[in-house]
Amino acid sequence: MITDPGAIRRMGIEALTRELGAVGMARFLRQIAAGEGDYTRERDALLAGTTMADIERQLAERNTEQTGT
């Protein structure tokens, strides 16, 4: 498990860039860097009623879309 904050940040930025492109990564970082709002409350509202089965299904669907299988 990686615990170095610099390495985690670098890997996160690489993953965001890979998935969103450079512009999308920058837009995402601007959204979260503002530090406004209550992340915990927003997350709880966003995920209300979501089960592990829902998450597993969504991951399987995403994998199928990406691999075409």
PDB file of N, CA, C and O in Angstrom:
ATOM      1  N   MET A   1       0.840  -1.168   0.000  1.00  0.00           N
ATOM      2  CA  MET A   1       0.000   0.000   0.000  1.00  0.00           C
ATOM      3  C   MET A   1       0.894   1.244   0.000  1.00  0.00           C
ATOM      4  O   MET A   1       1.866   1.321   0.752  1.00  0.00           O
ATOM      5  N   ILE A   2       0.562   2.189  -0.829  1.00  0.00           N
ATOM      6  CA  ILE A   2       1.333   3.425  -0.929  1.00  0.00           C
ATOM      7  C   ILE A   2       0.844   4.399   0.136  1.00  0.00           C
ATOM      8  O   ILE A   2      -0.356   4.653   0.246  1.00  0.00           O
ATOM      9  N   THR A   3       1.765   4.940   0.913  1.00  0.00           N
ATOM     10  CA  THR A   3       1.387   5.866   1.981  1.00  0.00           C
ATOM     11  C   THR A   3       2.020   7.241   1.824  1.00  0.00           C
ATOM     12  O   THR A   3       1.638   8.177   2.527  1.00  0.00           O
ATOM     13  N   ASP A   4       2.975   7.380   0.920  1.00  0.00           N
ATOM     14  CA  ASP A   4       3.634   8.663   0.714  1.00  0.00           C
ATOM     15  C   ASP A   4       2.652   9.647   0.073  1.00  0.00           C
ATOM     16  O   ASP A   4       2.167   9.390  -1.029  1.00  0.00           O
ATOM     17  N   PRO A   5       2.350  10.769   0.739  1.00  0.00           N
ATOM     18  CA  PRO A   5       1.371  11.721   0.196  1.00  0.00           C
ATOM     19  C   PRO A   5       1.725  12.232  -1.191  1.00  0.00           C
ATOM     20  O   PRO A   5       0.835  12.419  -2.021  1.00  0.00           O
ATOM     21  N   GLY A   6       3.000  12.462  -1.458  1.00  0.00           N
ATOM     22  CA  GLY A   6       3.405  12.929  -2.787  1.00  0.00           C
ATOM     23  C   GLY A   6       3.131  11.902  -3.864  1.00  0.00           C
ATOM     24  O   GLY A   6       2.668  12.244  -4.952  1.00  0.00           O
ATOM     25  N   ALA A   7       3.417  10.639  -3.565  1.00  0.00           N
ATOM     26  CA  ALA A   7       3.167   9.567  -4.535  1.00  0.00           C
ATOM     27  C   ALA A   7       1.676   9.381  -4.765  1.00  0.00           C
ATOM     28  O   ALA A   7       1.237   9.166  -5.895  1.00  0.00           O
ATOM     29  N   ILE A   8       0.906   9.463  -3.700  1.00  0.00           N
ATOM     30  CA  ILE A   8      -0.548   9.318  -3.839  1.00  0.00           C
ATOM     31  C   ILE A   8      -1.108  10.446  -4.697  1.00  0.00           C
ATOM     32  O   ILE A   8      -1.946  10.211  -5.568  1.00  0.00           O
ATOM     33  N   ARG A   9      -0.649  11.667  -4.453  1.00  0.00           N
ATOM     34  CA  ARG A   9      -1.122  12.810  -5.241  1.00  0.00           C
ATOM     35  C   ARG A   9      -0.742  12.638  -6.707  1.00  0.00           C
ATOM     36  O   ARG A   9      -1.567  12.861  -7.593  1.00  0.00           O
ATOM     37  N   ARG A  10       0.500  12.244  -6.967  1.00  0.00           N
ATOM     38  CA  ARG A  10       0.961  12.059  -8.355  1.00  0.00           C
ATOM     39  C   ARG A  10       0.129  10.996  -9.058  1.00  0.00           C
ATOM     40  O   ARG A  10      -0.296  11.187 -10.198  1.00  0.00           O
ATOM     41  N   MET A  11      -0.103   9.873  -8.376  1.00  0.00           N
ATOM     42  CA  MET A  11      -0.880   8.793  -8.978  1.00  0.00           C
ATOM     43  C   MET A  11      -2.328   9.225  -9.206  1.00  0.00           C
ATOM     44  O   MET A  11      -2.943   8.855 -10.206  1.00  0.00           O
ATOM     45  N   GLY A  12      -2.866  10.009  -8.276  1.00  0.00           N
ATOM     46  CA  GLY A  12      -4.225  10.512  -8.446  1.00  0.00           C
ATOM     47  C   GLY A  12      -4.349  11.426  -9.650  1.00  0.00           C
ATOM     48  O   GLY A  12      -5.297  11.317 -10.428  1.00  0.00           O
ATOM     49  N   ILE A  13      -3.394  12.324  -9.799  1.00  0.00           N
ATOM     50  CA  ILE A  13      -3.413  13.237 -10.944  1.00  0.00           C
ATOM     51  C   ILE A  13      -3.251  12.463 -12.245  1.00  0.00           C
ATOM     52  O   ILE A  13      -3.903  12.775 -13.241  1.00  0.00           O
ATOM     53  N   GLU A  14      -2.388  11.462 -12.239  1.00  0.00           N
ATOM     54  CA  GLU A  14      -2.225  10.630 -13.442  1.00  0.00           C
ATOM     55  C   GLU A  14      -3.527   9.909 -13.790  1.00  0.00           C
ATOM     56  O   GLU A  14      -3.909   9.845 -14.958  1.00  0.00           O
ATOM     57  N   ALA A  15      -4.210   9.365 -12.775  1.00  0.00           N
ATOM     58  CA  ALA A  15      -5.468   8.656 -13.019  1.00  0.00           C
ATOM     59  C   ALA A  15      -6.538   9.617 -13.540  1.00  0.00           C
ATOM     60  O   ALA A  15      -7.267   9.288 -14.476  1.00  0.00           O
ATOM     61  N   LEU A  16      -6.629  10.794 -12.940  1.00  0.00           N
ATOM     62  CA  LEU A  16      -7.602  11.781 -13.403  1.00  0.00           C
ATOM     63  C   LEU A  16      -7.312  12.197 -14.841  1.00  0.00           C
ATOM     64  O   LEU A  16      -8.229  12.310 -15.654  1.00  0.00           O
ATOM     65  N   THR A  17      -6.053  12.422 -15.151  1.00  0.00           N
ATOM     66  CA  THR A  17      -5.672  12.818 -16.503  1.00  0.00           C
ATOM     67  C   THR A  17      -5.993  11.715 -17.503  1.00  0.00           C
ATOM     68  O   THR A  17      -6.486  11.987 -18.597  1.00  0.00           O
ATOM     69  N   ARG A  18      -5.714  10.477 -17.127  1.00  0.00           N
ATOM     70  CA  ARG A  18      -5.990   9.336 -18.006  1.00  0.00           C
ATOM     71  C   ARG A  18      -7.486   9.213 -18.274  1.00  0.00           C
ATOM     72  O   ARG A  18      -7.889   8.963 -19.410  1.00  0.00           O
ATOM     73  N   GLU A  19      -8.312   9.384 -17.247  1.00  0.00           N
ATOM     74  CA  GLU A  19      -9.760   9.185 -17.385  1.00  0.00           C
ATOM     75  C   GLU A  19     -10.490  10.405 -17.932  1.00  0.00           C
ATOM     76  O   GLU A  19     -11.460  10.264 -18.677  1.00  0.00           O
ATOM     77  N   LEU A  20     -10.027  11.617 -17.566  1.00  0.00           N
ATOM     78  CA  LEU A  20     -10.753  12.834 -17.922  1.00  0.00           C
ATOM     79  C   LEU A  20     -10.053  13.687 -18.968  1.00  0.00           C
ATOM     80  O   LEU A  20     -10.655  14.606 -19.523  1.00  0.00           O
ATOM     81  N   GLY A  21      -8.796  13.395 -19.241  1.00  0.00           N
ATOM     82  CA  GLY A  21      -8.000  14.272 -20.093  1.00  0.00           C
ATOM     83  C   GLY A  21      -7.461  15.415 -19.248  1.00  0.00           C
ATOM     84  O   GLY A  21      -7.891  15.620 -18.113  1.00  0.00           O
ATOM     85  N   ALA A  22      -6.519  16.155 -19.809  1.00  0.00           N
ATOM     86  CA  ALA A  22      -5.862  17.217 -19.045  1.00  0.00           C
ATOM     87  C   ALA A  22      -6.842  18.314 -18.632  1.00  0.00           C
ATOM     88  O   ALA A  22      -6.798  18.792 -17.498  1.00  0.00           O
ATOM     89  N   VAL A  23      -7.716  18.708 -19.536  1.00  0.00           N
ATOM     90  CA  VAL A  23      -8.669  19.774 -19.226  1.00  0.00           C
ATOM     91  C   VAL A  23      -9.674  19.306 -18.173  1.00  0.00           C
ATOM     92  O   VAL A  23      -9.978  20.040 -17.233  1.00  0.00           O
ATOM     93  N   GLY A  24     -10.181  18.103 -18.326  1.00  0.00           N
ATOM     94  CA  GLY A  24     -11.119  17.564 -17.344  1.00  0.00           C
ATOM     95  C   GLY A  24     -10.489  17.415 -15.975  1.00  0.00           C
ATOM     96  O   GLY A  24     -11.136  17.674 -14.961  1.00  0.00           O
ATOM     97  N   MET A  25      -9.231  17.000 -15.935  1.00  0.00           N
ATOM     98  CA  MET A  25      -8.529  16.875 -14.664  1.00  0.00           C
ATOM     99  C   MET A  25      -8.414  18.234 -13.993  1.00  0.00           C
ATOM    100  O   MET A  25      -8.650  18.354 -12.791  1.00  0.00           O
ATOM    101  N   ALA A  26      -8.055  19.257 -14.756  1.00  0.00           N
ATOM    102  CA  ALA A  26      -7.918  20.602 -14.193  1.00  0.00           C
ATOM    103  C   ALA A  26      -9.261  21.116 -13.682  1.00  0.00           C
ATOM    104  O   ALA A  26      -9.330  21.721 -12.612  1.00  0.00           O
ATOM    105  N   ARG A  27     -10.315  20.879 -14.435  1.00  0.00           N
ATOM    106  CA  ARG A  27     -11.648  21.316 -13.989  1.00  0.00           C
ATOM    107  C   ARG A  27     -12.053  20.618 -12.702  1.00  0.00           C
ATOM    108  O   ARG A  27     -12.601  21.245 -11.795  1.00  0.00           O
ATOM    109  N   PHE A  28     -11.782  19.318 -12.622  1.00  0.00           N
ATOM    110  CA  PHE A  28     -12.115  18.565 -11.415  1.00  0.00           C
ATOM    111  C   PHE A  28     -11.345  19.104 -10.215  1.00  0.00           C
ATOM    112  O   PHE A  28     -11.928  19.316  -9.151  1.00  0.00           O
ATOM    113  N   LEU A  29     -10.060  19.325 -10.372  1.00  0.00           N
ATOM    114  CA  LEU A  29      -9.251  19.813  -9.261  1.00  0.00           C
ATOM    115  C   LEU A  29      -9.710  21.200  -8.809  1.00  0.00           C
ATOM    116  O   LEU A  29      -9.674  21.503  -7.617  1.00  0.00           O
ATOM    117  N   ARG A  30     -10.134  22.032  -9.738  1.00  0.00           N
ATOM    118  CA  ARG A  30     -10.653  23.350  -9.350  1.00  0.00           C
ATOM    119  C   ARG A  30     -11.918  23.211  -8.520  1.00  0.00           C
ATOM    120  O   ARG A  30     -12.130  23.977  -7.580  1.00  0.00           O
ATOM    121  N   GLN A  31     -12.756  22.247  -8.855  1.00  0.00           N
ATOM    122  CA  GLN A  31     -14.007  22.047  -8.117  1.00  0.00           C
ATOM    123  C   GLN A  31     -13.741  21.613  -6.683  1.00  0.00           C
ATOM    124  O   GLN A  31     -14.404  22.086  -5.760  1.00  0.00           O
ATOM    125  N   ILE A  32     -12.789  20.730  -6.491  1.00  0.00           N
ATOM    126  CA  ILE A  32     -12.564  20.212  -5.146  1.00  0.00           C
ATOM    127  C   ILE A  32     -11.603  21.064  -4.338  1.00  0.00           C
ATOM    128  O   ILE A  32     -11.585  20.975  -3.111  1.00  0.00           O
ATOM    129  N   ALA A  33     -10.805  21.887  -5.002  1.00  0.00           N
ATOM    130  CA  ALA A  33      -9.816  22.687  -4.300  1.00  0.00           C
ATOM    131  C   ALA A  33     -10.432  23.871  -3.564  1.00  0.00           C
ATOM    132  O   ALA A  33      -9.794  24.444  -2.680  1.00  0.00           O
ATOM    133  N   ALA A  34     -11.654  24.245  -3.910  1.00  0.00           N
ATOM    134  CA  ALA A  34     -12.274  25.422  -3.303  1.00  0.00           C
ATOM    135  C   ALA A  34     -12.488  25.238  -1.804  1.00  0.00           C
ATOM    136  O   ALA A  34     -12.441  26.210  -1.050  1.00  0.00           O
ATOM    137  N   GLY A  35     -12.720  24.008  -1.369  1.00  0.00           N
ATOM    138  CA  GLY A  35     -12.903  23.745   0.046  1.00  0.00           C
ATOM    139  C   GLY A  35     -14.214  24.251   0.612  1.00  0.00           C
ATOM    140  O   GLY A  35     -14.320  24.485   1.816  1.00  0.00           O
ATOM    141  N   GLU A  36     -15.194  24.420  -0.221  1.00  0.00           N
ATOM    142  CA  GLU A  36     -16.497  24.905   0.236  1.00  0.00           C
ATOM    143  C   GLU A  36     -17.445  23.740   0.446  1.00  0.00           C
ATOM    144  O   GLU A  36     -17.266  22.670  -0.135  1.00  0.00           O
ATOM    145  N   GLY A  37     -18.442  23.948   1.266  1.00  0.00           N
ATOM    146  CA  GLY A  37     -19.466  22.937   1.473  1.00  0.00           C
ATOM    147  C   GLY A  37     -19.070  21.921   2.521  1.00  0.00           C
ATOM    148  O   GLY A  37     -18.017  22.012   3.151  1.00  0.00           O
ATOM    149  N   ASP A  38     -19.943  20.959   2.683  1.00  0.00           N
ATOM    150  CA  ASP A  38     -19.756  19.900   3.673  1.00  0.00           C
ATOM    151  C   ASP A  38     -19.674  18.575   2.915  1.00  0.00           C
ATOM    152  O   ASP A  38     -20.694  17.975   2.577  1.00  0.00           O
ATOM    153  N   TYR A  39     -18.458  18.133   2.656  1.00  0.00           N
ATOM    154  CA  TYR A  39     -18.248  16.935   1.844  1.00  0.00           C
ATOM    155  C   TYR A  39     -18.988  15.731   2.409  1.00  0.00           C
ATOM    156  O   TYR A  39     -19.609  14.975   1.663  1.00  0.00           O
ATOM    157  N   THR A  40     -18.924  15.554   3.715  1.00  0.00           N
ATOM    158  CA  THR A  40     -19.553  14.385   4.325  1.00  0.00           C
ATOM    159  C   THR A  40     -21.054  14.404   4.110  1.00  0.00           C
ATOM    160  O   THR A  40     -21.638  13.385   3.743  1.00  0.00           O
ATOM    161  N   ARG A  41     -21.676  15.527   4.329  1.00  0.00           N
ATOM    162  CA  ARG A  41     -23.123  15.639   4.131  1.00  0.00           C
ATOM    163  C   ARG A  41     -23.494  15.435   2.656  1.00  0.00           C
ATOM    164  O   ARG A  41     -24.463  14.743   2.346  1.00  0.00           O
ATOM    165  N   GLU A  42     -22.720  16.039   1.753  1.00  0.00           N
ATOM    166  CA  GLU A  42     -22.991  15.891   0.320  1.00  0.00           C
ATOM    167  C   GLU A  42     -22.821  14.445  -0.121  1.00  0.00           C
ATOM    168  O   GLU A  42     -23.631  13.928  -0.890  1.00  0.00           O
ATOM    169  N   ARG A  43     -21.762  13.786   0.369  1.00  0.00           N
ATOM    170  CA  ARG A  43     -21.530  12.386   0.017  1.00  0.00           C
ATOM    171  C   ARG A  43     -22.661  11.508   0.529  1.00  0.00           C
ATOM    172  O   ARG A  43     -23.157  10.641  -0.189  1.00  0.00           O
ATOM    173  N   ASP A  44     -23.069  11.738   1.782  1.00  0.00           N
ATOM    174  CA  ASP A  44     -24.162  10.952   2.356  1.00  0.00           C
ATOM    175  C   ASP A  44     -25.443  11.123   1.544  1.00  0.00           C
ATOM    176  O   ASP A  44     -26.165  10.153   1.312  1.00  0.00           O
ATOM    177  N   ALA A  45     -25.729  12.347   1.112  1.00  0.00           N
ATOM    178  CA  ALA A  45     -26.929  12.597   0.307  1.00  0.00           C
ATOM    179  C   ALA A  45     -26.803  11.931  -1.060  1.00  0.00           C
ATOM    180  O   ALA A  45     -27.768  11.358  -1.565  1.00  0.00           O
ATOM    181  N   LEU A  46     -25.626  12.007  -1.652  1.00  0.00           N
ATOM    182  CA  LEU A  46     -25.401  11.428  -2.980  1.00  0.00           C
ATOM    183  C   LEU A  46     -25.523   9.907  -2.962  1.00  0.00           C
ATOM    184  O   LEU A  46     -26.055   9.305  -3.894  1.00  0.00           O
ATOM    185  N   LEU A  47     -25.025   9.296  -1.890  1.00  0.00           N
ATOM    186  CA  LEU A  47     -24.992   7.838  -1.821  1.00  0.00           C
ATOM    187  C   LEU A  47     -26.138   7.237  -1.006  1.00  0.00           C
ATOM    188  O   LEU A  47     -26.154   6.030  -0.765  1.00  0.00           O
ATOM    189  N   ALA A  48     -27.085   8.053  -0.585  1.00  0.00           N
ATOM    190  CA  ALA A  48     -28.198   7.552   0.228  1.00  0.00           C
ATOM    191  C   ALA A  48     -28.896   6.391  -0.483  1.00  0.00           C
ATOM    192  O   ALA A  48     -29.314   6.507  -1.634  1.00  0.00           O
ATOM    193  N   GLY A  49     -29.006   5.296   0.217  1.00  0.00           N
ATOM    194  CA  GLY A  49     -29.686   4.125  -0.339  1.00  0.00           C
ATOM    195  C   GLY A  49     -28.820   3.260  -1.240  1.00  0.00           C
ATOM    196  O   GLY A  49     -29.284   2.227  -1.723  1.00  0.00           O
ATOM    197  N   THR A  50     -27.572   3.655  -1.479  1.00  0.00           N
ATOM    198  CA  THR A  50     -26.687   2.873  -2.333  1.00  0.00           C
ATOM    199  C   THR A  50     -26.115   1.705  -1.531  1.00  0.00           C
ATOM    200  O   THR A  50     -25.599   1.884  -0.428  1.00  0.00           O
ATOM    201  N   THR A  51     -26.218   0.515  -2.106  1.00  0.00           N
ATOM    202  CA  THR A  51     -25.711  -0.679  -1.437  1.00  0.00           C
ATOM    203  C   THR A  51     -24.411  -1.138  -2.108  1.00  0.00           C
ATOM    204  O   THR A  51     -24.057  -0.673  -3.192  1.00  0.00           O
ATOM    205  N   MET A  52     -23.720  -2.049  -1.447  1.00  0.00           N
ATOM    206  CA  MET A  52     -22.521  -2.624  -2.056  1.00  0.00           C
ATOM    207  C   MET A  52     -22.883  -3.344  -3.354  1.00  0.00           C
ATOM    208  O   MET A  52     -22.108  -3.332  -4.310  1.00  0.00           O
ATOM    209  N   ALA A  53     -24.043  -3.962  -3.385  1.00  0.00           N
ATOM    210  CA  ALA A  53     -24.490  -4.635  -4.609  1.00  0.00           C
ATOM    211  C   ALA A  53     -24.637  -3.629  -5.745  1.00  0.00           C
ATOM    212  O   ALA A  53     -24.288  -3.928  -6.887  1.00  0.00           O
ATOM    213  N   ASP A  54     -25.156  -2.428  -5.438  1.00  0.00           N
ATOM    214  CA  ASP A  54     -25.282  -1.381  -6.455  1.00  0.00           C
ATOM    215  C   ASP A  54     -23.906  -0.995  -6.994  1.00  0.00           C
ATOM    216  O   ASP A  54     -23.713  -0.871  -8.203  1.00  0.00           O
ATOM    217  N   ILE A  55     -22.960  -0.810  -6.085  1.00  0.00           N
ATOM    218  CA  ILE A  55     -21.606  -0.416  -6.486  1.00  0.00           C
ATOM    219  C   ILE A  55     -20.956  -1.511  -7.325  1.00  0.00           C
ATOM    220  O   ILE A  55     -20.331  -1.223  -8.346  1.00  0.00           O
ATOM    221  N   GLU A  56     -21.100  -2.759  -6.902  1.00  0.00           N
ATOM    222  CA  GLU A  56     -20.524  -3.879  -7.665  1.00  0.00           C
ATOM    223  C   GLU A  56     -21.140  -3.949  -9.056  1.00  0.00           C
ATOM    224  O   GLU A  56     -20.427  -4.185 -10.032  1.00  0.00           O
ATOM    225  N   ARG A  57     -22.451  -3.750  -9.166  1.00  0.00           N
ATOM    226  CA  ARG A  57     -23.123  -3.778 -10.461  1.00  0.00           C
ATOM    227  C   ARG A  57     -22.605  -2.659 -11.366  1.00  0.00           C
ATOM    228  O   ARG A  57     -22.349  -2.877 -12.550  1.00  0.00           O
ATOM    229  N   GLN A  58     -22.454  -1.457 -10.798  1.00  0.00           N
ATOM    230  CA  GLN A  58     -21.961  -0.326 -11.572  1.00  0.00           C
ATOM    231  C   GLN A  58     -20.529  -0.563 -12.046  1.00  0.00           C
ATOM    232  O   GLN A  58     -20.182  -0.230 -13.180  1.00  0.00           O
ATOM    233  N   LEU A  59     -19.705  -1.135 -11.183  1.00  0.00           N
ATOM    234  CA  LEU A  59     -18.335  -1.451 -11.588  1.00  0.00           C
ATOM    235  C   LEU A  59     -18.312  -2.492 -12.705  1.00  0.00           C
ATOM    236  O   LEU A  59     -17.540  -2.367 -13.656  1.00  0.00           O
ATOM    237  N   ALA A  60     -19.141  -3.501 -12.593  1.00  0.00           N
ATOM    238  CA  ALA A  60     -19.205  -4.530 -13.633  1.00  0.00           C
ATOM    239  C   ALA A  60     -19.670  -3.924 -14.952  1.00  0.00           C
ATOM    240  O   ALA A  60     -19.140  -4.263 -16.010  1.00  0.00           O
ATOM    241  N   GLU A  61     -20.654  -3.034 -14.898  1.00  0.00           N
ATOM    242  CA  GLU A  61     -21.145  -2.377 -16.112  1.00  0.00           C
ATOM    243  C   GLU A  61     -20.050  -1.526 -16.738  1.00  0.00           C
ATOM    244  O   GLU A  61     -19.872  -1.528 -17.956  1.00  0.00           O
ATOM    245  N   ARG A  62     -19.316  -0.799 -15.900  1.00  0.00           N
ATOM    246  CA  ARG A  62     -18.231   0.042 -16.411  1.00  0.00           C
ATOM    247  C   ARG A  62     -17.145  -0.814 -17.053  1.00  0.00           C
ATOM    248  O   ARG A  62     -16.633  -0.475 -18.120  1.00  0.00           O
ATOM    249  N   ASN A  63     -16.795  -1.919 -16.406  1.00  0.00           N
ATOM    250  CA  ASN A  63     -15.785  -2.815 -16.975  1.00  0.00           C
ATOM    251  C   ASN A  63     -16.235  -3.361 -18.310  1.00  0.00           C
ATOM    252  O   ASN A  63     -15.446  -3.461 -19.249  1.00  0.00           O
ATOM    253  N   THR A  64     -17.523  -3.719 -18.394  1.00  0.00           N
ATOM    254  CA  THR A  64     -18.066  -4.242 -19.653  1.00  0.00           C
ATOM    255  C   THR A  64     -17.999  -3.180 -20.752  1.00  0.00           C
ATOM    256  O   THR A  64     -17.641  -3.487 -21.889  1.00  0.00           O
ATOM    257  N   GLU A  65     -18.342  -1.934 -20.419  1.00  0.00           N
ATOM    258  CA  GLU A  65     -18.287  -0.844 -21.394  1.00  0.00           C
ATOM    259  C   GLU A  65     -16.854  -0.612 -21.872  1.00  0.00           C
ATOM    260  O   GLU A  65     -16.626  -0.375 -23.058  1.00  0.00           O
ATOM    261  N   GLN A  66     -15.899  -0.678 -20.962  1.00  0.00           N
ATOM    262  CA  GLN A  66     -14.515  -0.400 -21.307  1.00  0.00           C
ATOM    263  C   GLN A  66     -13.873  -1.522 -22.105  1.00  0.00           C
ATOM    264  O   GLN A  66     -13.072  -1.276 -23.007  1.00  0.00           O
ATOM    265  N   THR A  67     -14.236  -2.775 -21.764  1.00  0.00           N
ATOM    266  CA  THR A  67     -13.598  -3.902 -22.434  1.00  0.00           C
ATOM    267  C   THR A  67     -14.415  -4.437 -23.597  1.00  0.00           C
ATOM    268  O   THR A  67     -13.887  -5.129 -24.468  1.00  0.00           O
ATOM    269  N   GLY A  68     -15.711  -4.115 -23.610  1.00  0.00           N
ATOM    270  CA  GLY A  68     -16.576  -4.603 -24.669  1.00  0.00           C
ATOM    271  C   GLY A  68     -16.949  -6.066 -24.515  1.00  0.00           C
ATOM    272  O   GLY A  68     -17.432  -6.690 -25.460  1.00  0.00           O
ATOM    273  N   THR A  69     -16.726  -6.617 -23.323  1.00  0.00           N
ATOM    274  CA  THR A  69     -17.068  -8.031 -23.101  1.00  0.00           C
ATOM    275  C   THR A  69     -18.117  -8.163 -22.047  1.00  0.00           C
ATOM    276  O   THR A  69     -18.532  -9.276 -21.724  1.00  0.00           O
TER     277      THR A  69
END
